[in-house]
Amino acid sequence: MKKVFKNIIISVFLITSLSAFSLVKSMIVPGWGEQSEYKIHKKEYIKKRANLMLLIEVGIFMSHFTTQSLSDAHEEDYENYGIAYGGVNWSDKDNIYAINVGKFNSLDIYNEYKISIGREDETYPINQGYEWEWDSDSNRGTFSQMRKKSERLEDLATLMIAGLLINRVVSFFDVIDIKKKEGTMYSFDINKNSKNTDLVFNIHF
């Protein structure tokens, strides 16, 4: 045997087997990569972890869907309330406009306030559909609370999206941990020819 271990070749590659894509699967659907590892190793702890990751994914998704639906429903409610008690025209209006409607009893009072503090550029034009006038302070306050509730639910729904991303990262590293425990994260091969014997270190992604 000539020049044993003379050349150490480190190769990183994607192997074409069920295990090769488990890390990618975990980033697509948390728990899917763990299920692939379970089919290979048949270990009960892997199955439990796969089910847990999938359950968390479903829970976060359903929470996002429910929260977003509630936010949309509350948005529709406060807009209808503004139409009924404040004469608001919501066509082509943004969230900043909705906030101002909830803070001031009328467009005239809002514009006067902005002019008084030197912010004429933040006033709304007259007779172009920006008018509103609340019939009472109480109804304006109710509207404001309804809008804030919708906004809080919208923020929570957005937070759920971050939760879905985090769950994928957790699943990714969970599959790496499983591979390490089962000894499939890396392997060694010895390649021989007439001149050299090479030790090949393989990392399986």
VOBA-1610 file (N, C-alpha, C; in pm, whole numbers, padded with zeros to 5 digits, always signed):
BEGIN
Met+00086-00118+00000Met+00000+00000+00000Met+00090+00124+00000Lys+00079+00204-00104Lys+00167+00319-00121Lys+00100+00449-00076Lys+00176+00527-00002Lys+00133+00661+00036Lys-00005+00660+00102Val-00018+00577+00204Val-00147+00565+00272Val-00187+00699+00334Phe-00308+00742+00307Phe-00363+00867+00357Phe-00277+00988+00318Lys-00209+00978+00204Lys-00126+01090+00158Lys-00212+01212+00128Asn-00322+01188+00059Asn-00412+01298+00023Asn-00544+01283+00100Ile-00583+01383+00176Ile-00713+01384+00244Ile-00806+01477+00166Ile-00908+01417+00106Ile-01000+01493+00021Ile-01130+01516+00096Ile-01165+01641+00115Ile-01291+01674+00181Ile-01394+01712+00074Ser-01500+01634+00064Ser-01604+01662-00037Ser-01739+01678+00030Val-01807+01785-00006Val-01939+01811+00046Val-02038+01791-00069Phe-02138+01705-00051Phe-02228+01676-00162Phe-02367+01642-00114Leu-02459+01644-00208Leu-02597+01601-00184Leu-02613+01458-00233Ile-02641+01368-00144Ile-02657+01229-00184Ile-02800+01206-00228Thr-02820+01123-00329Thr-02952+01100-00386Thr-03022+00986-00315Ser-03070+01013-00196Ser-03145+00915-00118Ser-03252+00990-00042Leu-03338+00918+00028Leu-03445+00980+00103Leu-03391+01073+00209Ser-03279+01037+00269Ser-03220+01119+00374Ser-03159+01247+00320Ala-03119+01247+00193Ala-03048+01362+00137Ala-03131+01488+00142Phe-03261+01476+00125Phe-03346+01593+00113Phe-03422+01625+00241Ser-03393+01555+00350Ser-03470+01577+00472Ser-03452+01717+00528Leu-03332+01775+00512Leu-03310+01911+00559Leu-03390+02012+00478Val-03394+01990+00347Val-03473+02078+00260Val-03622+02064+00292Lys-03665+01940+00314Lys-03806+01916+00346Lys-03846+01987+00475Ser-03756+01988+00573Ser-03787+02051+00701Ser-03807+02201+00687Met-03745+02263+00586Met-03763+02405+00562Met-03891+02434+00485Ile-03940+02335+00414Ile-04066+02351+00340Ile-04185+02330+00432Val-04186+02216+00499Val-04292+02183+00596Val-04226+02124+00721Pro-04223+02195+00832Pro-04163+02141+00954Pro-04226+02006+00991Gly-04141+01909+01019Gly-04188+01774+01050Gly-04172+01679+00933Trp-04170+01733+00811Trp-04156+01649+00693Trp-04016+01587+00688Gly-03916+01668+00719Gly-03780+01615+00721Gly-03762+01508+00827Glu-03823+01529+00945Glu-03817+01429+01051Glu-03885+01299+01009Gln-03995+01311+00936Gln-04064+01191+00888Gln-03975+01111+00793Ser-03898+01181+00710Ser-03805+01112+00620Ser-03699+01037+00699Glu-03650+01099+00806Glu-03552+01033+00891Glu-03613+00912+00962Tyr-03740+00923+01000Tyr-03807+00810+01067Tyr-03821+00690+00974Lys-03849+00716+00847Lys-03861+00607+00750Lys-03729+00532+00734Ile-03620+00599+00759Ile-03488+00537+00745Ile-03449+00462+00872His-03464+00529+00986His-03410+00475+01111His-03513+00400+01196Lys-03643+00425+01173Lys-03749+00355+01246Lys-03736+00372+01397Lys-03700+00492+01440Lys-03688+00520+01583Lys-03811+00598+01630Glu-03865+00554+01743Glu-03990+00613+01791Glu-03972+00761+01828Tyr-03857+00798+01881Tyr-03836+00938+01920Tyr-03838+01031+01799Ile-03794+00979+01683Ile-03797+01060+01561Ile-03941+01083+01516Lys-04022+00981+01526Lys-04163+00993+01490Lys-04234+01094+01578Lys-04204+01092+01707Lys-04266+01186+01800Lys-04225+01329+01768Arg-04098+01347+01735Arg-04051+01481+01701Arg-04112+01530+01570Ala-04130+01439+01475Ala-04194+01475+01348Ala-04337+01521+01372Asn-04410+01445+01454Asn-04550+01480+01483Asn-04560+01612+01559Leu-04465+01635+01649Leu-04467+01759+01727Leu-04443+01880+01638Met-04344+01871+01550Met-04314+01984+01462Met-04431+02014+01370Leu-04495+01909+01319Leu-04610+01928+01231Leu-04729+01986+01308Leu-04748+01941+01432Leu-04857+01994+01515Leu-04836+02141+01544Ile-04713+02180+01575Ile-04682+02321+01599Ile-04708+02404+01474Glu-04670+02351+01358Glu-04691+02422+01232Glu-04839+02445+01206Val-04919+02342+01224Val-05063+02354+01202Val-05123+02454+01300Gly-05078+02447+01427Gly-05130+02537+01529Gly-05100+02683+01497Ile-04976+02711+01456Ile-04939+02849+01423Ile-05016+02898+01301Phe-05028+02811+01199Phe-05100+02850+01077Phe-05246+02881+01107Met-05311+02794+01185Met-05451+02816+01217Met-05469+02942+01301Ser-05374+02968+01391Ser-05380+03090+01473Ser-05367+03214+01384His-05276+03207+01286His-05259+03319+01194His-05386+03342+01113Phe-05442+03236+01060Phe-05563+03247+00977Phe-05679+03305+01058Thr-05697+03254+01181Thr-05806+03301+01266Thr-05787+03447+01305Thr-05665+03482+01345Thr-05637+03619+01388Thr-05654+03717+01273Gln-05605+03681+01154Gln-05619+03768+01037Gln-05766+03787+01000Ser-05843+03680+01009Ser-05986+03688+00978Ser-06058+03780+01076Leu-06023+03770+01204Leu-06084+03856+01305Leu-06046+04002+01282Ser-05920+04026+01245Ser-05875+04162+01217Ser-05953+04222+01100Asp-05970+04143+00995Asp-06045+04191+00878Asp-06191+04220+00914Ala-06248+04134+00999Ala-06387+04153+01040Ala-06402+04281+01122His-06308+04305+01213His-06313+04427+01294His-06288+04551+01210Glu-06204+04538+01108Glu-06182+04651+01018Glu-06311+04687+00944Glu-06379+04587+00898Glu-06507+04612+00829Glu-06608+04676+00925Asp-06608+04629+01051Asp-06701+04683+01150Asp-06673+04831+01178Tyr-06545+04866+01200Tyr-06518+05006+01234Tyr-06538+05098+01114Glu-06516+05047+00994Glu-06542+05130+00876Glu-06692+05157+00861Asn-06774+05054+00882Asn-06919+05072+00876Asn-06967+05166+00986Tyr-06904+05155+01103Tyr-06939+05243+01215Tyr-06904+05388+01181Gly-06790+05407+01117Gly-06751+05542+01077Gly-06844+05602+00974Ile-06893+05520+00884Ile-06988+05567+00783Ile-07119+05608+00849Ala-07166+05524+00944Ala-07296+05546+01006Ala-07297+05667+01099Tyr-07191+05688+01177Tyr-07194+05790+01281Tyr-07097+05907+01257Gly-07011+05894+01154Gly-06917+06003+01127Gly-06919+06052+00984Gly-07002+05988+00900Gly-07010+06031+00760Gly-06880+06012+00685Val-06802+05908+00719Val-06671+05887+00660Val-06683+05820+00523Asn-06604+05868+00429Asn-06592+05806+00298Asn-06457+05733+00294Trp-06459+05601+00290Trp-06335+05523+00301Trp-06266+05498+00167Ser-06321+05547+00060Ser-06262+05521-00072Ser-06121+05579-00082Asp-06025+05491-00113Asp-05884+05530-00132Asp-05822+05593-00008Lys-05865+05553+00110Lys-05810+05605+00235Lys-05715+05503+00298Asp-05612+05555+00367Asp-05515+05466+00430Asp-05536+05460+00581Asn-05448+05387+00650Asn-05464+05369+00795Asn-05439+05498+00872Ile-05352+05585+00820Ile-05326+05714+00885Ile-05454+05798+00889Tyr-05528+05792+00781Tyr-05656+05865+00776Tyr-05750+05810+00882Ala-05756+05678+00896Ala-05844+05616+00996Ala-05805+05658+01137Ile-05674+05667+01162Ile-05626+05711+01294Ile-05672+05854+01322Asn-05660+05942+01223Asn-05701+06081+01241Asn-05851+06095+01261Val-05927+06014+01192Val-06073+06015+01209Val-06109+05979+01353Gly-06032+05890+01413Gly-06059+05849+01550Gly-06011+05949+01654Lys-05926+06044+01614Lys-05872+06141+01710Lys-05944+06275+01709Phe-06003+06311+01595Phe-06064+06443+01581Phe-06212+06430+01544Asn-06292+06523+01596Asn-06436+06516+01573Asn-06478+06549+01431Ser-06394+06623+01359Ser-06430+06659+01221Ser-06306+06693+01142Leu-06322+06699+01011Leu-06212+06738+00923Leu-06168+06881+00952Asp-06264+06970+00975Asp-06230+07111+01001Asp-06144+07124+01126Ile-06179+07053+01232Ile-06102+07060+01357Ile-05963+07003+01335Tyr-05954+06894+01258Tyr-05823+06834+01229Tyr-05735+06932+01152Asn-05789+06991+01045Asn-05711+07084+00963Asn-05667+07207+01043Glu-05757+07257+01127Glu-05723+07374+01209Glu-05608+07342+01304Tyr-05611+07224+01360Tyr-05504+07184+01452Tyr-05370+07174+01379Lys-05369+07112+01261Lys-05245+07097+01186Lys-05188+07233+01143Ile-05275+07324+01106Ile-05230+07458+01068Ile-05171+07530+01190Ser-05233+07510+01307Ser-05189+07580+01428Ser-05050+07536+01473Ile-05010+07417+01437Ile-04876+07369+01477Ile-04778+07373+01360Gly-04819+07441+01253Gly-04728+07461+01140Gly-04709+07340+01051Arg-04808+07256+01043Arg-04799+07138+00956Arg-04911+07139+00851Glu-04913+07248+00775Glu-05016+07259+00671Glu-05009+07148+00568Asp-04888+07092+00549Asp-04871+06987+00448Asp-04943+06857+00487Glu-04985+06846+00614Glu-05054+06726+00660Glu-05205+06743+00663Thr-05255+06856+00614Thr-05399+06877+00610Thr-05460+06802+00491Tyr-05590+06780+00500Tyr-05663+06714+00389Tyr-05738+06820+00309Pro-05749+06802+00177Pro-05822+06899+00094Pro-05971+06897+00123Ile-06034+07012+00103Ile-06178+07026+00127Ile-06255+06985+00002Asn-06372+06929+00024Asn-06464+06890-00082Asn-06404+06788-00180Gln-06319+06701-00129Gln-06263+06596-00213Gln-06280+06457-00149Gly-06378+06445-00065Gly-06411+06314-00009Gly-06342+06280+00121Tyr-06274+06379+00181Tyr-06203+06354+00308Tyr-06284+06399+00430Glu-06400+06454+00408Glu-06479+06508+00519Glu-06529+06399+00613Trp-06534+06433+00741Trp-06603+06351+00842Trp-06648+06444+00954Glu-06748+06402+01025Glu-06796+06478+01141Glu-06875+06385+01231Trp-06819+06357+01348Trp-06882+06265+01442Trp-07003+06329+01507Asp-07107+06248+01529Asp-07228+06299+01593Asp-07211+06309+01745Ser-07106+06244+01800Ser-07080+06254+01943Ser-06938+06208+01973Asp-06885+06258+02084Asp-06752+06214+02127Asp-06753+06065+02161Ser-06865+06020+02214Ser-06876+05880+02253Ser-06860+05787+02135Asn-06926+05818+02024Asn-06916+05734+01904Asn-06776+05741+01843Arg-06715+05858+01850Arg-06577+05868+01801Arg-06485+05779+01886Gly-06504+05780+02017Gly-06423+05696+02105Gly-06445+05548+02079Thr-06570+05510+02054Thr-06600+05370+02023Thr-06531+05328+01894Phe-06538+05415+01795Phe-06471+05389+01667Phe-06321+05369+01687Ser-06261+05457+01767Ser-06117+05449+01790Ser-06077+05317+01855Gln-06155+05272+01952Gln-06127+05146+02018Gln-06142+05028+01922Met-06242+05033+01836Met-06263+04927+01736Met-06145+04920+01640Arg-06097+05038+01598Arg-05984+05040+01505Arg-05857+04986+01571Lys-05832+05024+01696Lys-05714+04976+01767Lys-05718+04825+01786Lys-05836+04771+01812Lys-05848+04626+01829Lys-05814+04554+01700Ser-05864+04607+01588Ser-05832+04548+01458Ser-05682+04555+01430Glu-05620+04667+01467Glu-05476+04684+01445Glu-05395+04587+01529Arg-05436+04567+01654Arg-05365+04471+01742Arg-05373+04330+01686Leu-05489+04294+01635Leu-05505+04161+01576Leu-05421+04146+01450Glu-05410+04253+01372Glu-05326+04252+01252Glu-05179+04233+01290Asp-05136+04302+01395Asp-04998+04285+01442Asp-04973+04142+01490Leu-05070+04085+01557Leu-05056+03948+01606Leu-05049+03849+01490Ala-05129+03872+01387Ala-05125+03786+01269Ala-04989+03793+01200Thr-04931+03913+01197Thr-04798+03929+01140Thr-04694+03854+01223Leu-04710+03858+01354Leu-04620+03786+01443Leu-04626+03636+01419Met-04744+03587+01384Met-04760+03445+01353Met-04679+03405+01230Ile-04666+03497+01134Ile-04583+03469+01016Ile-04439+03448+01058Ala-04391+03531+01151Ala-04256+03513+01203Ala-04243+03379+01273Gly-04351+03338+01341Gly-04351+03208+01408Gly-04337+03092+01311Leu-04399+03105+01195Leu-04388+03001+01092Leu-04244+02989+01042Leu-04179+03102+01025Leu-04038+03102+00980Leu-03947+03041+01087Ile-03971+03078+01212Ile-03890+03024+01321Ile-03908+02874+01332Asn-04030+02827+01313Asn-04057+02683+01322Asn-03979+02606+01217Arg-03960+02664+01101Arg-03881+02599+00995Arg-03733+02591+01032Val-03683+02697+01092Val-03544+02695+01135Val-03523+02590+01244Val-03617+02584+01338Val-03607+02484+01446Val-03610+02343+01389Ser-03699+02318+01292Ser-03708+02187+01230Ser-03580+02151+01155Phe-03521+02251+01089Phe-03396+02230+01016Phe-03287+02178+01109Phe-03268+02245+01223Phe-03165+02204+01317Phe-03203+02076+01391Asp-03332+02052+01402Asp-03377+01926+01463Asp-03336+01807+01377Val-03349+01821+01246Val-03307+01714+01155Val-03156+01693+01162Ile-03082+01803+01172Ile-02936+01791+01188Ile-02904+01713+01315Asp-02976+01743+01423Asp-02952+01671+01549Asp-02982+01522+01535Ile-03090+01490+01465Ile-03124+01349+01443Ile-03016+01279+01362Lys-02970+01347+01258Lys-02864+01289+01174Lys-02737+01262+01255Lys-02704+01354+01344Lys-02586+01334+01428Lys-02603+01214+01521Lys-02721+01205+01581Lys-02747+01095+01674Lys-02743+00960+01603Glu-02792+00957+01479Glu-02799+00831+01406Glu-02675+00806+01321Gly-02578+00896+01327Gly-02452+00876+01256Gly-02462+00890+01106Thr-02559+00970+01060Thr-02574+00989+00914Thr-02538+01130+00869Met-02483+01208+00961Met-02447+01344+00925Met-02321+01347+00840Tyr-02231+01251+00864Tyr-02108+01244+00786Tyr-02060+01100+00782Ser-01972+01072+00689Ser-01917+00937+00676Ser-01777+00946+00616Phe-01702+00836+00629Phe-01568+00828+00574Phe-01563+00716+00470Asp-01495+00742+00359Asp-01472+00640+00257Asp-01323+00638+00224Ile-01276+00521+00184Ile-01137+00508+00142Ile-01135+00471-00006Asn-01074+00557-00086Asn-01062+00533-00228Asn-00918+00492-00260Lys-00905+00377-00326Lys-00771+00326-00357Lys-00750+00321-00508Asn-00629+00352-00549Asn-00588+00329-00686Asn-00443+00280-00683Ser-00383+00269-00800Ser-00247+00212-00807Ser-00141+00300-00741Lys-00173+00428-00727Lys-00073+00520-00675Lys-00105+00571-00534Asn-00233+00595-00507Asn-00268+00660-00381Asn-00383+00590-00311Thr-00392+00617-00183Thr-00508+00579-00104Thr-00561+00706-00040Asp-00683+00744-00075Asp-00739+00871-00031Asp-00850+00848+00072Leu-00847+00926+00178Leu-00954+00926+00277Leu-01052+01036+00239Val-01176+00998+00215Val-01278+01093+00172Val-01377+01114+00286Phe-01392+01241+00326Phe-01485+01279+00432Phe-01608+01336+00368Asn-01723+01273+00390Asn-01847+01316+00328Asn-01941+01377+00431Ile-01992+01497+00401Ile-02096+01558+00483Ile-02226+01549+00405His-02329+01488+00467His-02456+01466+00399His-02558+01571+00443Phe-02602+01652+00348Phe-02702+01756+00377Phe-02841+01703+00345
//
